[in-house]
Amino acid sequence: IVGRPNVGKSSLLNNVFGGTRAIVSDVAGTTRDSIDAVMERPAPPGSDKPPTIYRFVDTAGIRRKGKVEFGPEFFMVNRALRAIRRADVALLVMDATAGVTEQDRVLAQKISDDG
């Protein structure tokens, strides 16, 4: 789950899991490290298939490269970008009230390039 800071990534994760897996705050930068949450979907009854396991990764918000200073945020953004590269599916969360921003377009292109 990727996107700019404070677009609702952690809220989405919490809603999917029906509980508090990630801290949610109006303060940008609350999610400093990627948070993994695993969901197991049982195999259909009578099936000899194994259960399906989904791993959701809530990442730190990704700001424009020019706004990121070396330090904790630099490493947070790098971990988020690494999560995009290793994902089978990347979910880009955007703030509907802000519309599609240039940073959203950049992230969508990054997902497309790395996918």
Salt bridges, closest charged atoms under 4 A:
ASP33 OD1 - ARG79 NE 2.72
ASP36 OD2 - ARG55 NH1 3.33
ASP36 OD2 - ARG86 NH2 3.98
GLU73 OE2 - ARG63 NE 2.65
GLU102 OE1 - ARG105 NH1 3.52
ASP104 OD1 - ARG4 NE 3.01
ASP114 OD2 - LYS110 NZ 3.22
